Amino acid sequence: MNKKSNNKQKIIIISDIWGKQNSDWISHYTSIVEKHFDVQLYDSCDLAEIDFFSEIENKHHQFINGGIEKAVASLLQKETDIVNILAFSIGGTITWKAALFGLKIQNLFAVSSTRLRYETQKLAGNIELFYGALDAYKPDENWFHLMELVENIYENEEHAFYRKKEIAEKVCEMIIRKVNQN
């Protein structure tokens, strides 16, 4: 377990594709979890060496064409202990791939990580995945069955549902409960 001197476990938060840009919503999560954990926030664009101010289509292209691999290598270099991770969208994909290359995960909480639908290898550790029911790109039921994972589906919600304060409260409640029972 990754503990600091104040006896709080560490939780890493990895942003979505927007990185620092347009991410005020992340404070909904940090304000809750920092009471229970030492928080380390990583910007997915920093990890992937992607220009913060690129248009979304360009960012997506950069992530798919080498950015994810750069982010995985960077995360593996930065984190060598067993970790708890809360990751959003592309951040969940970065984390999953890093775990396949040796990142030691105690708990992974990935929210709206739609690219996971392409993954074929299950991870070790406790995995909780959250999706909006209306997100057209979420993994299908068959994928969850093959990965032996439970779906945490939020009805009437789309991809960016994680930006809502009430969703942050529900996700953080589960994080606190799950990490404390392990």
N, CA, C and O of each residue as an XYZ file, in Angstrom:
728
protein
N       0.831     -1.177      0.000
C       0.000      0.000      0.000
C       0.877      1.241      0.000
O       1.929      1.274      0.638
N       0.442      2.235     -0.705
C       1.195      3.466     -0.814
C       0.686      4.439      0.245
O      -0.391      5.017      0.103
N       1.471      4.614      1.304
C       1.056      5.505      2.378
C       2.061      6.633      2.530
O       3.242      6.468      2.225
N       1.596      7.757      2.993
C       2.441      8.901      3.284
C       2.612      8.994      4.797
O       2.020      8.211      5.540
N       3.410      9.938      5.245
C       3.709     10.076      6.667
C       2.472     10.389      7.510
O       2.464     10.079      8.702
N       1.439     10.985      6.942
C       0.235     11.296      7.707
C      -0.743     10.121      7.741
O      -1.882     10.272      8.183
N      -0.297      8.951      7.275
C      -1.070      7.711      7.277
C      -2.261      7.708      6.330
O      -3.112      6.823      6.416
N      -2.337      8.661      5.447
C      -3.364      8.638      4.409
C      -2.814      7.868      3.215
O      -1.648      8.024      2.851
N      -3.646      7.047      2.617
C      -3.251      6.412      1.371
C      -3.232      7.464      0.271
O      -3.900      8.495      0.356
N      -2.462      7.182     -0.744
C      -2.369      8.086     -1.875
C      -3.392      7.678     -2.928
O      -3.618      6.490     -3.160
N      -4.005      8.670     -3.559
C      -4.845      8.418     -4.725
C      -4.352      9.336     -5.841
O      -4.115     10.527     -5.643
N      -4.211      8.750     -6.991
C      -3.803      9.494     -8.177
C      -5.050      9.801     -8.981
O      -5.886      8.922     -9.192
N      -5.183     11.025     -9.428
C      -6.285     11.419    -10.298
C      -5.679     11.782    -11.653
O      -4.747     12.583    -11.731
N      -6.217     11.186    -12.720
C      -5.738     11.469    -14.070
C      -6.884     12.083    -14.860
O      -7.972     11.515    -14.948
N      -6.623     13.239    -15.428
C      -7.658     14.017    -16.118
C      -8.140     13.359    -17.406
O      -7.584     12.364    -17.871
N      -9.178     13.941    -17.953
C      -9.695     13.528    -19.258
C      -8.868     14.163    -20.370
O      -7.807     14.729    -20.107
N      -9.332     14.075    -21.575
C      -8.603     14.551    -22.761
C      -8.345     16.056    -22.735
O      -7.438     16.544    -23.410
N      -9.133     16.785    -21.964
C      -8.965     18.233    -21.909
C      -7.791     18.655    -21.054
O      -7.325     19.790    -21.154
N      -7.304     17.750    -20.208
C      -6.192     18.118    -19.339
C      -6.571     19.270    -18.422
O      -7.668     19.288    -17.862
N      -5.675     20.223    -18.270
C      -5.924     21.364    -17.393
C      -6.996     22.293    -17.952
O      -7.712     22.960    -17.205
N      -7.091     22.321    -19.258
C      -8.048     23.218    -19.913
C      -9.469     22.739    -19.624
O      -9.773     21.555    -19.775
N     -10.325     23.649    -19.216
C     -11.742     23.330    -19.035
C     -11.967     22.200    -18.034
O     -12.772     21.300    -18.274
N     -11.249     22.251    -16.906
C     -11.388     21.145    -15.953
C     -11.687     21.604    -14.525
O     -11.228     20.988    -13.562
N     -12.442     22.666    -14.395
C     -12.838     23.118    -13.057
C     -13.607     22.038    -12.301
O     -13.564     21.984    -11.072
N     -14.299     21.191    -13.030
C     -15.096     20.118    -12.436
C     -14.264     19.159    -11.578
O     -14.812     18.501    -10.694
N     -12.975     19.070    -11.820
C     -12.140     18.108    -11.082
C     -12.121     18.447     -9.598
O     -11.900     17.575     -8.758
N     -12.354     19.725     -9.277
C     -12.395     20.124     -7.866
C     -13.550     19.461     -7.119
O     -13.491     19.316     -5.898
N     -14.604     19.057     -7.840
C     -15.694     18.318     -7.183
C     -15.145     17.034     -6.566
O     -15.611     16.608     -5.509
N     -14.180     16.427     -7.203
C     -13.580     15.179     -6.728
C     -12.488     15.451     -5.702
O     -12.473     14.848     -4.629
N     -11.575     16.358     -6.031
C     -10.441     16.585     -5.129
C     -10.899     17.108     -3.766
O     -10.320     16.748     -2.741
N     -11.919     17.944     -3.744
C     -12.386     18.493     -2.459
C     -12.924     17.399     -1.537
O     -12.892     17.549     -0.315
N     -13.412     16.313     -2.106
C     -13.911     15.201     -1.292
C     -12.784     14.241     -0.924
O     -12.608     13.913      0.249
N     -12.029     13.792     -1.907
C     -11.034     12.748     -1.629
C      -9.835     13.248     -0.833
O      -9.181     12.457     -0.153
N      -9.530     14.548     -0.903
C      -8.365     15.035     -0.163
C      -8.559     14.950      1.352
O      -7.589     15.038      2.106
N      -9.788     14.782      1.794
C     -10.050     14.596      3.230
C      -9.648     13.195      3.679
O      -9.439     12.957      4.869
N      -9.540     12.272      2.729
C      -9.274     10.871      3.049
C      -7.962     10.343      2.482
O      -7.447      9.328      2.950
N      -7.420     11.026      1.479
C      -6.238     10.557      0.762
C      -5.266     11.696      0.511
O      -5.631     12.871      0.518
N      -4.016     11.311      0.288
C      -3.063     12.247     -0.305
C      -3.328     12.191     -1.794
O      -3.317     11.111     -2.384
N      -3.567     13.337     -2.410
C      -3.979     13.397     -3.812
C      -2.807     13.840     -4.687
O      -2.130     14.827     -4.399
N      -2.591     13.088     -5.753
C      -1.625     13.457     -6.797
C      -2.421     13.586     -8.091
O      -2.996     12.608     -8.569
N      -2.455     14.772     -8.650
C      -3.215     15.018     -9.871
C      -2.274     15.044    -11.068
O      -1.291     15.785    -11.087
N      -2.592     14.219    -12.072
C      -1.835     14.221    -13.328
C      -2.747     14.697    -14.448
O      -3.915     14.319    -14.539
N      -2.181     15.524    -15.279
C      -2.858     16.020    -16.467
C      -2.552     15.048    -17.598
O      -1.384     14.821    -17.911
N      -3.569     14.476    -18.212
C      -3.354     13.490    -19.276
C      -2.562     14.088    -20.442
O      -1.764     13.393    -21.070
N      -2.780     15.372    -20.731
C      -2.039     16.016    -21.821
C      -0.562     16.166    -21.476
O       0.296     15.990    -22.342
N      -0.257     16.489    -20.220
C       1.144     16.552    -19.782
C       1.802     15.189    -19.938
O       2.891     15.074    -20.500
N       1.133     14.162    -19.437
C       1.691     12.807    -19.514
C       1.970     12.402    -20.955
O       2.963     11.733    -21.239
N       1.085     12.811    -21.864
C       1.184     12.412    -23.273
C       1.971     13.410    -24.129
O       2.155     13.192    -25.327
N       2.434     14.508    -23.513
C       3.156     15.561    -24.233
C       2.324     16.132    -25.385
O       2.794     16.274    -26.514
N       1.072     16.453    -25.054
C       0.131     16.986    -26.040
C      -0.164     18.444    -25.726
O      -0.303     18.824    -24.564
N      -0.257     19.242    -26.754
C      -0.555     20.662    -26.637
C      -1.931     20.849    -25.994
O      -2.937     20.340    -26.489
N      -1.957     21.588    -24.884
C      -3.204     21.833    -24.155
C      -4.252     22.539    -25.001
O      -5.450     22.316    -24.827
N      -3.809     23.381    -25.907
C      -4.738     24.256    -26.602
C      -5.170     23.733    -27.969
O      -5.800     24.453    -28.743
N      -4.833     22.494    -28.258
C      -5.282     21.876    -29.513
C      -6.799     21.726    -29.508
O      -7.421     21.604    -28.452
N      -7.379     21.736    -30.697
C      -8.801     21.423    -30.824
C      -9.012     19.963    -30.435
O      -8.077     19.166    -30.511
N     -10.214     19.605    -30.025
C     -10.492     18.254    -29.528
C     -10.144     17.176    -30.554
O      -9.601     16.134    -30.185
N     -10.444     17.403    -31.823
C     -10.133     16.390    -32.842
C      -8.625     16.177    -32.946
O      -8.163     15.048    -33.113
N      -7.861     17.262    -32.849
C      -6.411     17.173    -32.903
C      -5.863     16.467    -31.661
O      -4.953     15.645    -31.767
N      -6.410     16.782    -30.492
C      -5.978     16.117    -29.263
C      -6.233     14.618    -29.377
O      -5.357     13.807    -29.077
N      -7.412     14.266    -29.803
C      -7.765     12.855    -29.947
C      -6.778     12.164    -30.886
O      -6.286     11.078    -30.582
N      -6.492     12.787    -32.013
C      -5.537     12.237    -32.983
C      -4.156     12.054    -32.343
O      -3.511     11.024    -32.540
N      -3.710     13.041    -31.589
C      -2.402     12.955    -30.937
C      -2.349     11.837    -29.902
O      -1.347     11.130    -29.800
N      -3.428     11.674    -29.130
C      -3.470     10.586    -28.147
C      -3.416      9.226    -28.840
O      -2.658      8.349    -28.427
N      -4.212      9.051    -29.886
C      -4.299      7.763    -30.580
C      -3.005      7.445    -31.331
O      -2.647      6.276    -31.479
N      -2.315      8.458    -31.797
C      -1.103      8.259    -32.598
C       0.166      8.522    -31.790
O       0.991      9.359    -32.158
N       0.304      7.800    -30.697
C       1.525      7.847    -29.901
C       1.405      8.506    -28.547
O       2.235      8.267    -27.671
N       0.389      9.333    -28.354
C       0.236     10.021    -27.077
C      -0.069      9.091    -25.922
O       0.470      9.262    -24.829
N      -0.929      8.105    -26.151
C      -1.254      7.158    -25.078
C       0.015      6.432    -24.644
O       0.259      6.275    -23.448
N       0.817      5.992    -25.595
C       2.062      5.284    -25.272
C       3.019      6.174    -24.481
O       3.652      5.712    -23.531
N       3.129      7.454    -24.867
C       3.982      8.391    -24.123
C       3.460      8.562    -22.698
O       4.233      8.584    -21.741
N       2.140      8.684    -22.571
C       1.536      8.859    -21.249
C       1.763      7.627    -20.374
O       2.037      7.754    -19.180
N       1.650      6.452    -20.959
C       1.886      5.201    -20.221
C       3.325      5.177    -19.707
O       3.558      4.891    -18.532
N       4.279      5.470    -20.569
C       5.694      5.463    -20.173
C       5.955      6.479    -19.065
O       6.687      6.197    -18.116
N       5.357      7.653    -19.187
C       5.535      8.693    -18.182
C       4.943      8.277    -16.835
O       5.567      8.468    -15.791
N       3.742      7.709    -16.864
C       3.097      7.267    -15.633
C       3.901      6.153    -14.968
O       4.055      6.147    -13.747
N       4.409      5.219    -15.751
C       5.221      4.129    -15.202
C       6.497      4.658    -14.553
O       6.966      4.112    -13.554
N       7.041      5.699    -15.113
C       8.255      6.297    -14.552
C       7.948      7.028    -13.244
O       8.749      6.991    -12.310
N       6.803      7.684    -13.175
C       6.446      8.489    -12.012
C       5.935      7.660    -10.842
O       6.154      8.024     -9.687
N       5.262      6.557    -11.122
C       4.609      5.773    -10.066
C       5.162      4.345    -10.029
O       4.923      3.549    -10.937
N       5.899      4.041     -8.969
C       6.500      2.716     -8.847
C       5.910      1.901     -7.699
O       6.160      0.700     -7.602
N       5.136      2.539     -6.835
C       4.494      1.836     -5.726
C       3.105      1.359     -6.139
O       2.626      1.676     -7.228
N       2.476      0.607     -5.271
C       1.082      0.201     -5.484
C       0.211      1.442     -5.348
O       0.383      2.221     -4.411
N      -0.739      1.635     -6.293
C      -1.501      2.880     -6.332
C      -3.008      2.649     -6.398
O      -3.485      1.605     -6.841
N      -3.731      3.660     -5.943
C      -5.166      3.809     -6.160
C      -5.291      4.906     -7.198
O      -4.633      5.942     -7.098
N      -6.141      4.680     -8.203
C      -6.261      5.676     -9.269
C      -7.723      5.960     -9.572
O      -8.546      5.050     -9.672
N      -8.026      7.245     -9.715
C      -9.296      7.729    -10.231
C      -8.973      8.397    -11.550
O      -8.264      9.403    -11.586
N      -9.495      7.836    -12.649
C      -9.148      8.338    -13.974
C     -10.400      8.615    -14.786
O     -11.406      7.914    -14.681
N     -10.308      9.660    -15.597
C     -11.447     10.089    -16.390
C     -11.151      9.929    -17.874
O     -10.111     10.367    -18.364
N     -12.086      9.290    -18.585
C     -12.041      9.151    -20.033
C     -10.693      8.596    -20.486
O     -10.365      7.459    -20.146
N      -9.902      9.359    -21.240
C      -8.621      8.874    -21.756
C      -7.673      8.495    -20.614
O      -6.796      7.650    -20.795
N      -7.838      9.102    -19.459
C      -7.013      8.773    -18.293
C      -7.172      7.322    -17.869
O      -6.217      6.698    -17.407
N      -8.386      6.779    -18.027
C      -8.615      5.375    -17.699
C      -7.897      4.449    -18.662
O      -7.373      3.409    -18.264
N      -7.876      4.830    -19.924
C      -7.163      4.034    -20.929
C      -5.665      4.063    -20.654
O      -4.999      3.031    -20.742
N      -5.138      5.214    -20.328
C      -3.716      5.341    -19.983
C      -3.390      4.433    -18.804
O      -2.394      3.710    -18.823
N      -4.230      4.476    -17.785
C      -3.999      3.671    -16.591
C      -4.060      2.178    -16.897
O      -3.196      1.419    -16.459
N      -5.071      1.756    -17.642
C      -5.245      0.338    -17.985
C      -4.001     -0.170    -18.719
O      -3.453     -1.219    -18.379
N      -3.566      0.583    -19.721
C      -2.403      0.171    -20.506
C      -1.131      0.185    -19.650
O      -0.276     -0.687    -19.804
N      -1.002      1.158    -18.759
C       0.156      1.194    -17.859
C       0.163     -0.038    -16.949
O       1.220     -0.606    -16.675
N      -1.008     -0.443    -16.489
C      -1.103     -1.638    -15.647
C      -0.673     -2.892    -16.410
O      -0.061     -3.795    -15.838
N      -0.994     -2.942    -17.694
C      -0.553     -4.083    -18.509
C       0.965     -4.132    -18.629
O       1.540     -5.191    -18.879
N       1.620     -2.967    -18.449
C       3.077     -2.888    -18.524
C       3.737     -2.806    -17.153
O       4.921     -2.486    -17.052
N       2.976     -3.095    -16.096
C       3.594     -3.219    -14.783
C       3.186     -2.234    -13.716
O       3.636     -2.366    -12.578
N       2.350     -1.243    -14.022
C       1.867     -0.349    -12.969
C       1.067     -1.185    -11.977
O       0.157     -1.919    -12.361
N       1.415     -1.066    -10.704
C       0.779     -1.879     -9.667
C      -0.460     -1.144     -9.131
O      -0.350     -0.127     -8.447
N      -1.618     -1.678     -9.456
C      -2.868     -1.026     -9.072
C      -3.544     -1.799     -7.941
O      -3.779     -3.003     -8.036
N      -3.841     -1.081     -6.889
C      -4.666     -1.656     -5.827
C      -6.134     -1.484     -6.209
O      -6.918     -2.432     -6.157
N      -6.495     -0.255     -6.595
C      -7.856      0.068     -7.008
C      -7.800      1.014     -8.202
O      -7.053      1.992     -8.200
N      -8.599      0.709     -9.220
C      -8.774      1.606    -10.353
C     -10.246      1.966    -10.446
O     -11.110      1.095    -10.547
N     -10.515      3.253    -10.412
C     -11.851      3.795    -10.598
C     -11.786      4.614    -11.880
O     -11.241      5.718    -11.885
N     -12.338      4.080    -12.965
C     -12.277      4.757    -14.263
C     -13.683      5.201    -14.654
O     -14.631      4.416    -14.631
N     -13.793      6.471    -15.010
C     -15.084      7.074    -15.315
C     -15.109      7.490    -16.786
O     -14.253      8.249    -17.239
N     -16.088      6.991    -17.519
C     -16.280      7.299    -18.940
C     -15.063      6.968    -19.801
O     -14.765      7.674    -20.765
N     -14.373      5.908    -19.454
C     -13.199      5.480    -20.227
C     -13.649      4.563    -21.358
O     -13.526      3.340    -21.280
N     -14.168      5.181    -22.400
C     -14.814      4.436    -23.484
C     -13.853      3.614    -24.316
O     -14.255      2.592    -24.873
N     -12.604      4.019    -24.422
C     -11.640      3.263    -25.229
C     -11.299      1.912    -24.601
O     -10.666      1.073    -25.241
N     -11.708      1.704    -23.372
C     -11.476      0.392    -22.749
C     -12.206     -0.714    -23.503
O     -11.865     -1.889    -23.361
N     -13.195     -0.356    -24.294
C     -13.943     -1.366    -25.054
C     -13.038     -2.139    -26.010
O     -13.403     -3.219    -26.475
N     -11.863     -1.590    -26.302
C     -10.914     -2.261    -27.191
C      -9.943     -3.177    -26.440
O      -9.207     -3.943    -27.063
N      -9.937     -3.101    -25.124
C      -8.999     -3.908    -24.338
C      -9.479     -5.361    -24.263
O     -10.675     -5.635    -24.165
N      -8.519     -6.273    -24.311
C      -8.858     -7.700    -24.297
C      -8.235     -8.438    -23.120
O      -8.524     -9.616    -22.909
N      -7.390     -7.768    -22.357
C      -6.738     -8.403    -21.221
C      -7.215     -7.759    -19.929
O      -7.164     -6.539    -19.772
N      -7.680     -8.595    -19.007
C      -8.164     -8.108    -17.717
C      -6.992     -7.732    -16.823
O      -5.920     -8.332    -16.900
N      -7.203     -6.746    -15.988
C      -6.176     -6.295    -15.061
C      -6.295     -6.992    -13.715
O      -7.364     -7.465    -13.331
N      -5.170     -7.043    -13.009
C      -5.184     -7.461    -11.612
C      -5.585     -6.241    -10.780
O      -5.394     -5.103    -11.209
N      -6.128     -6.476     -9.620
C      -6.536     -5.373     -8.754
C      -8.039     -5.199     -8.801
O      -8.740     -5.872     -9.556
N      -8.511     -4.294     -7.990
C      -9.938     -4.006     -7.914
C     -10.272     -2.936     -8.944
O      -9.677     -1.858     -8.949
N     -11.228     -3.243     -9.816
C     -11.578     -2.351    -10.914
C     -13.053     -1.965    -10.802
O     -13.925     -2.827    -10.693
N     -13.313     -0.673    -10.832
C     -14.679     -0.152    -10.875
C     -14.767      0.802    -12.055
O     -13.999      1.759    -12.153
N     -15.714      0.530    -12.951
C     -15.888      1.353    -14.142
C     -17.261      2.014    -14.116
O     -18.258      1.375    -13.778
N     -17.311      3.291    -14.471
C     -18.534      4.085    -14.414
C     -18.819      4.674    -15.793
O     -17.931      5.240    -16.432
N     -20.063      4.537    -16.245
C     -20.454      5.060    -17.557
C     -21.861      5.639    -17.496
O     -22.693      5.215    -16.694
N     -22.102      6.605    -18.352
C     -23.451      7.092    -18.565
C     -24.167      6.124    -19.501
O     -23.584      5.669    -20.485
N     -25.406      5.811    -19.208
C     -26.172      4.855    -20.024
C     -26.311      5.329    -21.473
O     -26.425      4.508    -22.382
N     -26.303      6.638    -21.692
C     -26.486      7.182    -23.038
C     -25.176      7.389    -23.788
O     -25.175      7.939    -24.889
N     -24.059      6.954    -23.205
C     -22.754      7.079    -23.870
C     -22.652      5.980    -24.928
O     -22.519      4.803    -24.596
N     -22.715      6.365    -26.187
C     -22.731      5.401    -27.299
C     -21.446      4.599    -27.404
O     -21.434      3.550    -28.048
N     -20.367      5.059    -26.792
C     -19.077      4.390    -26.949
C     -18.632      3.582    -25.734
O     -17.508      3.080    -25.697
N     -19.505      3.458    -24.746
C     -19.140      2.653    -23.577
C     -19.017      1.184    -23.998
O     -19.633      0.772    -24.981
N     -18.227      0.392    -23.263
C     -18.155     -1.034    -23.580
C     -19.534     -1.676    -23.461
O     -20.366     -1.245    -22.663
N     -19.760     -2.704    -24.260
C     -21.067     -3.366    -24.198
C     -21.096     -4.426    -23.084
O     -20.077     -4.716    -22.458
N     -22.273     -4.987    -22.858
C     -22.444     -5.976    -21.790
C     -21.532     -7.179    -21.973
O     -21.035     -7.732    -20.992
N     -21.309     -7.586    -23.204
C     -20.440     -8.724    -23.477
C     -19.009     -8.449    -23.006
O     -18.365     -9.324    -22.427
N     -18.517     -7.237    -23.253
C     -17.171     -6.872    -22.811
C     -17.063     -6.980    -21.295
O     -16.099     -7.545    -20.779
N     -18.053     -6.436    -20.575
C     -18.038     -6.514    -19.113
C     -18.033     -7.967    -18.655
O     -17.338     -8.323    -17.704
N     -18.810     -8.800    -19.335
C     -18.866    -10.223    -18.993
C     -17.501    -10.884    -19.226
O     -17.018    -11.623    -18.367
N     -16.890    -10.627    -20.361
C     -15.580    -11.215    -20.666
C     -14.504    -10.756    -19.689
O     -13.612    -11.531    -19.344
N     -14.578     -9.519    -19.246
C     -13.603     -8.971    -18.297
C     -13.958     -9.302    -16.846
O     -13.195     -9.012    -15.924
N     -15.127     -9.913    -16.665
C     -15.618    -10.261    -15.320
C     -15.694     -9.027    -14.425
O     -15.255     -9.039    -13.275
N     -16.259     -7.971    -14.984
C     -16.421     -6.715    -14.264
C     -17.892     -6.331    -14.191
O     -18.684     -6.671    -15.070
N     -18.236     -5.625    -13.137
C     -19.603     -5.152    -12.943
C     -19.742     -3.776    -13.590
O     -18.837     -2.945    -13.507
N     -20.868     -3.549    -14.226
C     -21.154     -2.236    -14.823
C     -21.719     -1.302    -13.760
O     -22.651     -1.665    -13.042
N     -21.165     -0.120    -13.661
C     -21.745      0.952    -12.849
C     -22.293      1.958    -13.851
O     -21.574      2.838    -14.325
N     -23.572      1.813    -14.165
C     -24.197      2.618    -15.211
C     -25.122      3.655    -14.577
O     -25.935      3.341    -13.708
N     -24.976      4.890    -15.033
C     -25.822      5.985    -14.559
C     -26.862      6.277    -15.633
O     -26.536      6.743    -16.724
N     -28.108      5.995    -15.306
C     -29.220      6.167    -16.250
C     -29.361      7.620    -16.683
O     -29.093      8.545    -15.916
N     -29.784      7.798    -17.916
C     -30.047      9.118    -18.499
C     -28.830     10.042    -18.511
O     -28.982     11.263    -18.543
N     -27.640      9.476    -18.485
C     -26.419     10.287    -18.496
C     -25.603      9.993    -19.750
O     -25.615      8.878    -20.270
N     -24.894     11.015    -20.223
C     -24.040     10.892    -21.404
C     -22.574     10.834    -20.980
O     -22.275     10.687    -19.795
N     -21.671     10.946    -21.931
C     -20.241     10.748    -21.680
C     -19.686     11.652    -20.581
O     -18.981     11.170    -19.694
N     -19.983     12.930    -20.619
C     -19.372     13.889    -19.689
C     -20.141     14.026    -18.375
O     -20.021     15.043    -17.693
N     -20.921     13.018    -18.020
C     -21.713     13.076    -16.787
C     -20.834     13.263    -15.553
O     -21.301     13.781    -14.539
N     -19.585     12.854    -15.624
C     -18.665     12.936    -14.483
C     -18.343     14.370    -14.080
O     -17.767     14.591    -13.015
N     -18.700     15.338    -14.899
C     -18.436     16.737    -14.574
C     -19.459     17.309    -13.578
O     -19.286     18.422    -13.082
N     -20.498     16.563    -13.295
C     -21.552     17.022    -12.373
C     -21.153     16.746    -10.925
O     -20.618     15.687    -10.599
N     -21.427     17.725    -10.070
C     -21.072     17.609     -8.653
C     -21.734     16.401     -7.997
O     -21.089     15.698     -7.219
N     -23.001     16.147     -8.294
C     -23.697     15.028     -7.643
C     -23.115     13.674     -8.066
O     -23.150     12.717     -7.293
N     -22.595     13.593     -9.261
C     -21.934     12.356     -9.717
C     -20.611     12.202     -8.976
O     -20.266     11.106     -8.533
N     -19.878     13.294     -8.843
C     -18.607     13.263     -8.101
C     -18.830     12.751     -6.684
O     -18.046     11.947     -6.180
N     -19.885     13.209     -6.049
C     -20.174     12.773     -4.685
C     -20.427     11.271     -4.626
O     -19.934     10.594     -3.724
N     -21.191     10.747     -5.581
C     -21.487      9.306     -5.602
C     -20.235      8.475     -5.885
O     -19.999      7.461     -5.228
N     -19.436      8.902     -6.859
C     -18.217      8.171     -7.211
C     -17.235      8.211     -6.035
O     -16.648      7.186     -5.687
N     -17.055      9.366     -5.432
C     -16.123      9.486     -4.305
C     -16.567      8.668     -3.104
O     -15.736      8.104     -2.392
N     -17.861      8.602     -2.877
C     -18.386      7.776     -1.790
C     -17.972      6.317     -2.003
O     -17.544      5.648     -1.062
N     -18.099      5.833     -3.226
C     -17.706      4.457     -3.522
C     -16.197      4.280     -3.359
O     -15.748      3.273     -2.813
N     -15.419      5.246     -3.825
C     -13.963      5.166     -3.702
C     -13.561      5.031     -2.239
O     -12.785      4.144     -1.881
N     -14.080      5.897     -1.412
C     -13.739      5.891      0.018
C     -14.119      4.556      0.638
O     -13.335      3.975      1.388
N     -15.298      4.071      0.336
C     -15.767      2.792      0.875
C     -14.890      1.633      0.398
O     -14.462      0.812      1.210
N     -14.619      1.554     -0.904
C     -13.851      0.434     -1.473
C     -12.401      0.418     -0.989
O     -11.878     -0.638     -0.634
N     -11.754      1.576     -0.973
C     -10.351      1.624     -0.556
C     -10.227      1.267      0.918
O      -9.284      0.575      1.303
N     -11.153      1.721      1.744
C     -11.093      1.428      3.169
C     -11.363     -0.029      3.500
O     -10.943     -0.511      4.552
N     -12.063     -0.743      2.612
C     -12.321     -2.164      2.901
C     -11.214     -3.071      2.392
O     -11.206     -4.263      2.699
N     -10.283     -2.532      1.623
C      -9.157     -3.351      1.117
C      -7.960     -3.266      2.018
O      -6.934     -3.888      1.743
